[in-house]
């Protein structure tokens, strides 16, 4: 449990280092995938999402995605809009497989709320649901602290899983102007996790993604 909490804490700190102040400004012609850690991992998101190349930090394993039409010249948008972030740990950080129940239990504690909080204040976090499955844990919560970017709702969906010996966290929040439903947020998160896993299976990487 201690190792698991430490690994999650490192991912949270890495994500906080990213500057999201540029979110919403067109950056390029539309980047659907971004290489992390010099190409060891590929971050990608469901159809309609593009990487914010200004806010992403590939060398730190962090990538931020939003609707292509919002942040690029590519005129496509996802069916469900959200701000979607991916944080990948260093080699050896994998901590979910075989510990799904322990992670689910941790997330329902005060310490878990602190790990989930955007600014480290667990008192602002209310965990609504935790769903441990084989190899992955989903959590839905509300964070009343300052959102990571303007115009983002306070509800968040997050998934934890391992890929290639690394701990991966995918988090998403809907837009305040078009909030996600509880089921809609979970479905989008499930899709995001499957898209990421598909891009990082050994065969997919050998074929260039």
Sine and cosine of phi, psi and omega as CSV:
sin_phi,cos_phi,sin_psi,cos_psi,sin_omega,cos_omega
0.00,0.00,-0.65,0.76,-0.02,-1.00
-0.90,0.44,-0.68,0.73,0.01,-1.00
-0.90,0.44,-0.63,0.77,0.02,-1.00
-0.89,0.46,-0.72,0.69,0.00,-1.00
-0.90,0.45,-0.62,0.78,0.01,-1.00
-0.91,0.42,-0.67,0.74,0.00,-1.00
-0.90,0.44,-0.68,0.73,0.02,-1.00
-0.91,0.42,-0.60,0.80,0.02,-1.00
-0.90,0.43,-0.64,0.77,0.03,-1.00
-0.91,0.42,-0.64,0.77,0.04,-1.00
-0.91,0.41,-0.65,0.76,0.00,-1.00
-0.89,0.46,-0.68,0.74,0.01,-1.00
-0.91,0.42,-0.65,0.76,0.00,-1.00
-0.89,0.45,-0.67,0.74,0.00,-1.00
-0.91,0.42,-0.58,0.81,-0.02,-1.00
-0.93,0.38,-0.37,0.93,-0.02,-1.00
-0.96,0.29,-0.31,0.95,-0.02,-1.00
-0.95,0.30,0.63,-0.78,0.01,-1.00
-1.00,-0.09,0.92,-0.38,-0.03,-1.00
-1.00,-0.10,0.15,0.99,-0.08,-1.00
-0.92,0.39,-0.32,0.95,-0.02,-1.00
-1.00,0.02,-0.05,1.00,-0.06,-1.00
-0.83,0.55,0.70,-0.71,0.05,-1.00
0.98,-0.18,-0.21,0.98,0.03,-1.00
-1.00,-0.05,0.79,-0.62,0.03,-1.00
-0.82,0.57,0.75,-0.66,-0.08,-1.00
-0.93,-0.37,-0.55,0.83,-0.07,-1.00
-0.26,-0.97,-0.27,-0.96,-0.04,-1.00
-0.98,0.19,-0.07,1.00,0.03,-1.00
0.89,-0.46,0.97,-0.25,-0.01,-1.00
-0.96,-0.27,0.94,-0.34,-0.07,-1.00
-0.99,0.15,-0.37,0.93,0.00,-1.00
-0.57,-0.82,0.46,-0.89,-0.02,-1.00
-0.66,-0.75,0.71,-0.70,-0.02,-1.00
-0.99,0.15,0.74,-0.67,0.03,-1.00
-0.94,-0.34,0.49,-0.87,0.02,-1.00
0.77,0.64,0.79,0.62,0.04,-1.00
0.85,0.52,0.52,0.85,0.09,-1.00
1.00,-0.08,0.03,1.00,0.03,-1.00
-0.92,0.40,-0.48,0.88,0.00,-1.00
-0.72,-0.70,0.59,-0.81,0.06,-1.00
-0.93,-0.38,0.84,-0.54,0.06,-1.00
-0.99,-0.14,0.82,-0.57,0.06,-1.00
-0.57,-0.82,0.24,-0.97,-0.09,-1.00
-0.68,-0.73,0.16,-0.99,-0.02,-1.00
-0.84,0.54,0.25,-0.97,-0.03,-1.00
-0.82,0.57,0.68,-0.73,0.01,-1.00
0.99,-0.15,-0.18,0.98,0.00,-1.00
-0.98,-0.22,0.63,-0.78,0.07,-1.00
-0.81,-0.59,0.44,-0.90,0.02,-1.00
-0.98,0.20,0.69,-0.72,0.14,-0.99
-0.99,0.10,0.99,-0.16,-0.11,-0.99
-0.94,0.34,-0.33,0.94,0.04,-1.00
-0.98,0.19,-0.62,0.79,-0.05,-1.00
-1.00,0.03,-0.40,0.92,-0.01,-1.00
-0.94,0.34,0.44,-0.90,0.02,-1.00
-0.75,-0.66,0.99,0.17,-0.09,-1.00
-0.83,0.56,-0.61,0.79,-0.03,-1.00
-0.94,0.35,-0.32,0.95,0.03,-1.00
-0.97,-0.23,0.10,0.99,0.04,-1.00
0.97,0.25,0.38,0.93,-0.06,-1.00
-0.90,-0.43,0.73,-0.68,0.07,-1.00
-0.69,-0.73,0.65,-0.76,0.01,-1.00
-0.89,-0.46,0.72,-0.69,-0.02,-1.00
-0.81,-0.58,0.53,-0.85,0.11,-0.99
-0.50,-0.87,0.09,-1.00,0.02,-1.00
-0.82,0.57,0.75,-0.66,-0.05,-1.00
-0.82,0.58,-0.64,0.77,-0.03,-1.00
-0.92,0.40,-0.30,0.96,0.02,-1.00
-1.00,0.04,-0.54,0.84,-0.16,-0.99
-0.84,-0.55,0.13,0.99,0.01,-1.00
-0.50,-0.87,0.03,-1.00,0.03,-1.00
-1.00,0.09,-0.03,1.00,-0.01,-1.00
-0.98,0.20,0.85,-0.53,-0.15,-0.99
-1.00,-0.01,0.87,0.50,0.12,-0.99
-0.71,-0.71,0.46,-0.89,0.03,-1.00
-0.67,-0.74,0.50,-0.87,0.05,-1.00
-0.96,0.28,0.34,-0.94,0.03,-1.00
-0.94,0.35,-0.48,0.88,0.06,-1.00
-0.83,-0.55,0.89,-0.46,-0.07,-1.00
-1.00,0.06,0.62,-0.79,0.05,-1.00
-0.27,-0.96,0.26,-0.97,0.22,-0.97
-0.99,-0.12,0.87,-0.49,-0.16,-0.99
-0.85,-0.53,0.82,-0.57,0.01,-1.00
-0.88,-0.48,0.52,-0.85,0.04,-1.00
-0.80,-0.61,0.80,-0.60,0.07,-1.00
-0.84,-0.55,0.85,-0.53,-0.03,-1.00
-0.92,-0.39,0.74,-0.68,-0.01,-1.00
-0.99,0.15,0.09,-1.00,0.05,-1.00
-0.96,0.28,0.28,-0.96,0.06,-1.00
-0.82,0.58,0.66,-0.75,-0.01,-1.00
1.00,0.03,-0.01,1.00,-0.03,-1.00
-1.00,0.07,-0.11,0.99,-0.02,-1.00
-0.78,0.63,0.73,-0.69,-0.11,-0.99
-0.50,-0.86,0.13,0.99,-0.11,-0.99
-0.98,-0.19,-0.74,0.67,-0.07,-1.00
-0.83,0.56,0.82,-0.57,-0.02,-1.00
1.00,0.09,-0.14,0.99,0.00,-1.00
-0.80,-0.60,0.42,0.91,-0.04,-1.00
-0.85,0.53,-0.70,0.72,0.00,-1.00
-0.90,0.43,-0.66,0.75,0.02,-1.00
-0.89,0.45,-0.67,0.75,0.02,-1.00
-0.90,0.43,-0.68,0.73,0.02,-1.00
-0.86,0.51,-0.67,0.74,0.03,-1.00
-0.90,0.43,-0.66,0.75,0.02,-1.00
-0.88,0.48,-0.67,0.74,-0.06,-1.00
-0.92,0.40,-0.32,0.95,0.00,-1.00
-1.00,-0.05,0.08,1.00,0.02,-1.00
-0.98,-0.19,0.13,-0.99,0.05,-1.00
-0.88,0.47,-0.61,0.80,0.03,-1.00
-0.90,0.43,-0.62,0.78,0.04,-1.00
-0.91,0.43,-0.65,0.76,0.03,-1.00
-0.88,0.48,-0.62,0.79,0.03,-1.00
-0.91,0.42,-0.65,0.76,0.03,-1.00
-0.91,0.42,-0.57,0.82,-0.02,-1.00
-0.97,0.23,-0.43,0.90,-0.10,-0.99
-0.89,0.45,0.63,-0.77,0.03,-1.00
-0.91,0.40,-0.58,0.81,-0.04,-1.00
-0.90,-0.44,0.22,0.98,0.07,-1.00
0.99,0.10,0.15,0.99,0.01,-1.00
-0.97,-0.23,0.99,-0.11,-0.04,-1.00
-0.89,0.45,-0.36,0.93,0.00,-1.00
-0.92,0.40,-0.33,0.95,-0.02,-1.00
-1.00,0.01,-0.06,1.00,-0.09,-1.00
-0.96,-0.28,0.74,-0.67,0.12,-0.99
-0.86,-0.51,0.90,-0.44,0.00,-1.00
-0.99,0.11,0.85,-0.53,-0.05,-1.00
-1.00,-0.06,-0.59,0.81,-0.03,-1.00
-0.34,-0.94,0.62,-0.79,0.10,-0.99
-0.80,-0.60,0.76,-0.65,-0.11,-0.99
-0.78,-0.62,1.00,-0.03,0.05,-1.00
-0.99,0.15,0.74,-0.67,0.06,-1.00
-0.76,-0.65,0.09,-1.00,-0.01,-1.00
-0.90,0.44,0.90,-0.43,0.08,-1.00
0.99,0.13,-0.02,1.00,-0.04,-1.00
-0.41,-0.91,0.54,-0.84,0.05,-1.00
-0.77,-0.63,0.79,-0.62,0.05,-1.00
-0.96,-0.27,0.59,-0.81,0.07,-1.00
-0.65,-0.76,0.64,-0.77,0.05,-1.00
-0.86,-0.52,0.79,-0.61,-0.05,-1.00
-0.49,-0.87,0.18,-0.98,0.06,-1.00
-0.88,-0.47,0.74,-0.68,0.01,-1.00
-0.86,-0.52,0.94,-0.34,-0.05,-1.00
-0.99,0.13,0.05,1.00,0.06,-1.00
-0.96,0.28,-0.04,-1.00,0.01,-1.00
-0.88,0.47,0.80,-0.60,-0.02,-1.00
-0.92,0.39,0.35,-0.94,-0.05,-1.00
-0.93,0.37,-0.31,0.95,0.03,-1.00
-0.40,-0.92,0.43,-0.90,0.02,-1.00
-0.87,0.49,0.58,-0.82,0.09,-1.00
0.98,0.19,0.28,0.96,-0.01,-1.00
-0.96,-0.29,0.66,-0.75,-0.03,-1.00
-0.96,0.28,0.25,-0.97,-0.08,-1.00
-0.99,0.12,-0.32,0.95,0.03,-1.00
-0.98,0.20,0.61,-0.79,-0.02,-1.00
-0.67,-0.74,0.54,-0.84,0.11,-0.99
-0.88,-0.48,0.69,-0.72,-0.05,-1.00
-0.64,-0.77,0.58,-0.82,0.04,-1.00
-0.81,-0.58,0.63,-0.78,0.06,-1.00
-0.85,-0.53,0.76,-0.65,0.05,-1.00
-0.33,-0.94,0.15,-0.99,0.00,-1.00
-0.95,-0.32,0.57,-0.82,0.11,-0.99
-0.60,-0.80,0.86,-0.52,0.06,-1.00
0.83,0.56,0.64,0.77,0.02,-1.00
0.98,0.20,0.17,0.98,-0.01,-1.00
-0.87,-0.50,0.56,-0.83,0.11,-0.99
-0.99,0.13,0.75,-0.66,-0.01,-1.00
-0.86,-0.51,0.71,-0.71,0.11,-0.99
-0.85,-0.53,0.80,-0.61,0.13,-0.99
-0.90,-0.43,0.79,-0.61,-0.02,-1.00
-0.79,-0.62,0.57,-0.82,0.05,-1.00
-0.55,-0.83,0.53,-0.85,0.12,-0.99
-0.71,-0.70,0.62,-0.79,0.06,-1.00
-0.97,0.25,0.15,-0.99,0.05,-1.00
-1.00,0.04,0.61,-0.79,-0.03,-1.00
-0.86,0.52,-0.53,0.85,0.00,-1.00
-0.97,0.22,-0.26,0.97,0.00,-1.00
-0.53,-0.85,0.93,0.37,-0.08,-1.00
-0.85,0.53,0.55,-0.84,0.06,-1.00
-0.99,0.13,0.56,-0.83,0.14,-0.99
-0.97,0.24,0.26,-0.97,-0.01,-1.00
-0.86,0.52,-0.75,0.67,0.01,-1.00
-0.93,0.36,-0.60,0.80,0.00,-1.00
-0.90,0.43,-0.63,0.78,0.03,-1.00
-0.91,0.41,-0.68,0.74,0.02,-1.00
-0.90,0.43,-0.68,0.73,0.00,-1.00
-0.89,0.46,-0.64,0.76,0.04,-1.00
-0.91,0.41,-0.65,0.76,0.02,-1.00
-0.91,0.42,-0.67,0.74,0.06,-1.00
-0.87,0.50,-0.67,0.74,0.01,-1.00
-0.91,0.41,-0.66,0.76,0.01,-1.00
-0.90,0.44,-0.67,0.74,0.01,-1.00
-0.90,0.43,-0.67,0.74,0.00,-1.00
-0.93,0.38,-0.62,0.78,0.05,-1.00
-0.89,0.46,-0.70,0.71,0.02,-1.00
-0.90,0.45,-0.74,0.68,-0.02,-1.00
-0.88,0.48,-0.66,0.76,0.01,-1.00
-0.88,0.48,-0.62,0.79,-0.01,-1.00
-0.96,0.28,-0.29,0.96,-0.08,-1.00
-0.90,-0.44,0.22,0.98,0.17,-0.99
-0.94,0.34,0.55,-0.83,-0.06,-1.00
-0.78,0.63,-0.65,0.76,-0.02,-1.00
-0.92,0.40,-0.64,0.77,-0.02,-1.00
-0.91,0.42,-0.65,0.76,-0.01,-1.00
-0.93,0.37,-0.63,0.78,0.00,-1.00
-0.90,0.44,-0.49,0.87,0.00,-1.00
-1.00,-0.01,0.05,1.00,0.03,-1.00
1.00,-0.02,0.42,0.91,0.08,-1.00
0.98,-0.21,0.00,0.00,0.00,0.00
